[in-house]
Amino acid sequence: MPRPLQLTIHCEALQHNLRVARARLQGARSSVWAIVKGDGYGHGLARAMRGFAAADGLALMDLHDAQQLRVWGWQKPILLLAGAFQAIDMQPVLTLGLQLVVHSEHQIDWLQDLPADAAVQVYLKINSGMNRLGFAPADAGAVYRRLLSTAGVGNVSLMTHFANSGVSDSAAPAPSRQAQMQCFEMATQGLPGQRCLLDSALVYADYDLLSDWVRPGMMLYGASVAPGAQGDDLGLLPGMTFSSEVIAVQRLIAGDCVGYGGRFCADRPMVIGVVACGFSDGYPRSAPDGTPVLVDGQRTCLVGRVSMESLTIDLTQLPQAGVGSRVVLWGRGLPIEQVAHAAGSIASDLMCGLSHRVPVLETHAA
Ligand SMILES: *Cc1c(COP(=O)(O)O)cnc(C)c1O
């Protein structure tokens, strides 16, 4: 028997979350790139593709992943979010019919080699303050004209990416979303073409929806991007549930300690459950005592350091619990944001950190 560890991917929740995104965008009629980078934020690329079958396109970073999507039958647009990495990428870009972000001059050089009738659609990316990928705002006009005069280039759209979710703009650190927005608008003034701006922050309805295409990631998997908020506050459903079982029980007396380094010591008699899940499975080793877990639907918490293939939890207040009790580490009933917050991390880091050896069950109905 394998260890009783399981990752359940709720495809119906991915579908639901995409509907929530669309409902928010109703007035703006934006098209949706569903972001499936990072192996579909840890949900599995093929499962993300199935969950987002109704998206207008899928966007990711890796050419090989894009190729997989085509092999699996995805016929709608695919966008490479960092564009091509080498000149030889142009051939598969053509044969797979991919769209490209263009963020640097050498990528435009590669576009020169395209056949004149290639009509590759590109997204000119402007660095509006995040200082990751993109052209300097002052160069936007010249780059735009260079793209227009490149024979193999079809439509040119304009995009930028925000460094902050901007949900509480007054408290947000620099660069503020507003400042980036202004920078983008100035840089692209007078340049025709579709705009592609918003990420998951589109769920906050007070946002101006100036985006012809939006690029939500996190929200589609059911988690919030705003500090302190949870996906369920926004009507989102968790895309995954990570669960296991209690495989052993230990009874402690005052003074007994648990696990490596004796990080947690009991000051009273306690019952400890050992759960088949550890940091090699993707549970964060940084999780401190007190990190929430759900046992047979009831909340309790982690005590003691997380081991490679097990972790320990407090069952003292749960007399019914014992070997075989179901433990939800995050997902339905236990928002991943709470676990991530406790561990000093973020939801997408936990999702993407799951080991590929965790058995996956895919559901299609609630
Ligand atoms: C990851 C990513 C997104 C999605 O961001 P979320 O915060 O997960 O919604 C959008 N655009 C780009 C360029 C990205 O890399």
The ligand as an ORCA input file, in Angstrom:
! r2SCAN-3c Opt
* xyz 0 1
  C       2.098     34.820    -12.996
  C       1.691     35.923    -13.876
  C       0.355     36.371    -13.870
  C      -0.692     35.866    -12.911
  O      -0.491     36.452    -11.641
  P      -1.486     36.111    -10.435
  O      -1.077     37.052     -9.375
  O      -1.233     34.685    -10.062
  O      -2.846     36.334    -10.924
  C       0.005     37.344    -14.794
  N       0.928     37.860    -15.653
  C       2.216     37.451    -15.668
  C       3.168     38.062    -16.610
  C       2.641     36.469    -14.773
  O       3.905     36.067    -14.794
*
